[in-house]
């Protein structure tokens, strides 16, 4: 019984520590948007794509009919005024657009985009199609690197032309991962969606691009500086260790409190 009591105390301590620890990032897709996307939004997507399954990148009508709705994000765009004042956060130099992009999955893998916005008090589909495979791969890399799932993490989606960044703040530090089209990889200074990047270094990179007058939307443009990742697995190992330490301290505090209560009786 004594050991069971100790285990229960430790479990309570872990729960308290978990509750006290800051969450990674709160959901930025309202419930009514989610509801529309899962129902009418996905139905409209299927109707549009069924007109030309092959043209949208699907094998046949059966594949289109079996698609499911994946993760969704509110779309943000860079704000030029904020860009000059912030040095370490892509989220802080961005502004929401009121549009929401969802990944449509086929067989559990990202295939297309479903974009939704509110217009005159009602939701409507503004885009169906495109290639969501790279963003899906970026999201998988992010969740695996941070050892969590998308529902817990729910990063912000920032668009810069046809380049997308997934950014998230975790334990006071912001990291991001870019979705870079193949034709843009040579212009991104080495950034890709194979690893996480320190957002402060990404900001430095983008400011260097801006100062050189390079247009990232012009294929073949040169002058993009090379950026090195400021993150490593050691960073995330330290985050994990810190979380365990917090949990252990919480367990000890609860245990000592219970022992003190018992001694007073």
C-alpha positions, 0 to 999 in steps of 0.5 A, a space after each residue: 500500500 505504501 508504494 501504491 500511495 507513493 506512485 499515486 502521489 508521483 502521478 498527481 505531481 506529474 499531472 500538476 506539472 503538466 497543467 502548470 507547464 505552458 502549452 505549445 500553441 493554442 488552436 487558431 482555427 475556430 470551431 465553426 470553420 472546422 465544422 464547415 470544412 469537414 462538412 460542406 467544404 469537403 463536399 464542395 472540394 469533391 464536387 470540384 475535383 470530380 470534374 477532372 480527377 486526373 487534372 487535380 492529381 488524382 488517379 480516379 473518381 474513387 480516390 477523390 471520393 475517399 479523401 479526408 480532411 487533414 490539419 487546418 491553419 489560419 493563413 498569415 502574411 508578412 507585415 512590412 511595418 512589423 518586419 522592420 521592428 522584430 528580429 526573432 519571430 516570424 509570427 510577430 512580423 505577420 498578420 492574419 488574413 481571415 483565410 484558412 487552409 486545410 490539407 486534404 489527405 488521400 490515404 492519410 497523406 497530404 494531397 491537396 489544399 482546401 481554402 476557406 474564408 468568410 464572406 458576407 457572414 458566411 463561409 465559402 470555398 475559395 480554393 480546391 487543389 494545389 500540391 499539399 504534399 510538401 506542407 504535409 511533409 514539413 508538418 510531419 518533420 516538425 511534429 517528429 522533431 518536437 515529439 508531439 502531434 499537430 493537435 497539440 502543436 498547431 503551428 501558424 501558417 505564413 505565406 510569402 508568395 508560393 513559399 509557406 512557413 510553419 512557425 511555432 513558439 515552444 518554451 519561449 523559443 520560436 522555430 519554423 520549417 519552410 515549404 519550398 517549391 523545387 524551383 525556389 530551393 536554390 534561392 532559399 540559402 539552404 533552407 528546406 523542410 528536412 529540419 527545423 530552423 531558428 526563426 531569428 536566423 530566418 528573419 536575418 536571412 529574409 532581411 538580407 534578401 530585402 536589403 539586396 533588393 532580391 525578388 524571391 518571386 523571380 526565378 533565377 534571381 541570385 544573391 540569397 545569403 546562405 543560412 545555417 540552422 540554429 537548431 539541433 536535436 540537442 535543443 529538443 533533448 534539453 527541452 525534454 529534460 527540462 520538462 522531466 525536471 519540472 515534473 520531478 520537482 512537482 512530484 517532490 513538492 506534492 509528496 512533501 506536502 502530503 507527508 507534512 499533512 500526515 505528520 500533523 494528524 
